[in-house]
Amino acid sequence: MPPPSQPRRRPRAIFLDAAGTLFQVNQPVGQAYARVGAQHGVAADPGQLDAAFKAAWRGLPPPLHPEDRPPPDDDRSWWREVVRQTFSRATGHAMPPESFESLFDDLYSHYGSSSAWRLHDEAKDAVRELSRHSRLLVVSNFDRRLRGILEGLGIAGYFERLIISSEVGASKPHPRMFRAALAACGLPAEECLHVGDDQRADAAGARAAGIESFHISRPGVTLKTLVEKLASDDFPACICGIPD
């Protein structure tokens, strides 16, 4: 008979994705784009804008810059192209540059405000509980606007570091993001856990870096689910890979 397996300790550090895992947009993207567009004299259907945004966001290669040379514009130009393609797809024509720049500036500012976002219902309680037992870091495909958003949402104080793709110069699932997170906490991969809602960027990216992952899949699997599994006796079996 094989010896009983040794109980595994809780992860010493937990890396948390931001958008989609901790918080989400306050209103559908198409509605926000339509509202700001109307302020600049651009009429577009919210549903078409929503579909166009998803196509542009998924179609553009994620930002990738030479190592140790993060983008001086904080990846703002990447978001400008997403917005440009969104309105071009939705309206069927390109906007005049002078009109587009002011529209883009307003949208960029909008999504840099915490008022554009809301925490998932369980997020604050879950983060508070997780922080009692593990060190917490954010590992996110975002830019420096994330700091103000987390402050405004009232959870910034729970995280000792923010690993942001625009500062690393690469986006998850690129291994550079996970190397940066491990370097920031000073722990080996086997003592860390990554939590996120994207199977490719979060789950697969973390596992490729040797870090166990927990996949958020609402409404069935949330941050509250993670808290409960970490508190259970069988949590190692529940944490590895993507839970049922």
Steps between C-alpha positions, in 0.01 A plus 500: 500500500649839405562743783231764548571822316617790709254789533614791294535845650299793373672702228728757654415745222190531286509687170164646397390616157311832510229567237259208486634348821481781755276747318298555185368790296206693646314497168544308174789632295275575203279725711796696635651538153164612357453757776847652457470481122172695511673772701735542205232487232550134410182292483554123533291211621610368843458137392712552190761684704510218752557240228755723325691553824524126565623441146761776522618400847537135405646572157783730600818324614563576868770758565851355511811710545871420537593383847586784739354752252138555602295730276544870581129561431380232748345310203261787435563467124380139510171609654473781244509240224236288677266800521574608141419154366189476718342815360613425144343153511179622665442806279646371174737793457808655659460803724682827424820509708408822680163358613642161587778625729266687732257206506783261582633727776159499668462122475852442629432727798165333562654155536773639721242598761375257762148620425515307171548175690340305784633226721355155461261440788729269696831662408567726798413241765695233313811718462485591867482132596774393259730770636476348850698194389693592183683791347298650217621650172307614195624363167303675228495582130427864574689828525579756770136606519448181701654655812237773521222254421596267785531797734157627401346155545644479851721191465845637410628457854470121489768465230870534566590535130331558165654325200360693203556397139574853376783523755633151427478550124315173442153361562382173649545220401852620420738343756654840570190599698523198727877534541441858610242386756732234642787748517277754675400260778834319518340156518535185290218414260386201705413727793275726292153481347364703209128585482324631190203472267676444167597141426779593257649811659457395862464124538720382214749785542548428869539126453758554227698700757472218754238680709177329599184675389141545606252587227218744580189411299199694617235443614603153614862559603584828673755640740276377780542149357875542525480611864287197583731257321810640666332449837407136424706195579518392137597835352811377310281278281259786438761760414713327239398596149147608413235395751178331398 
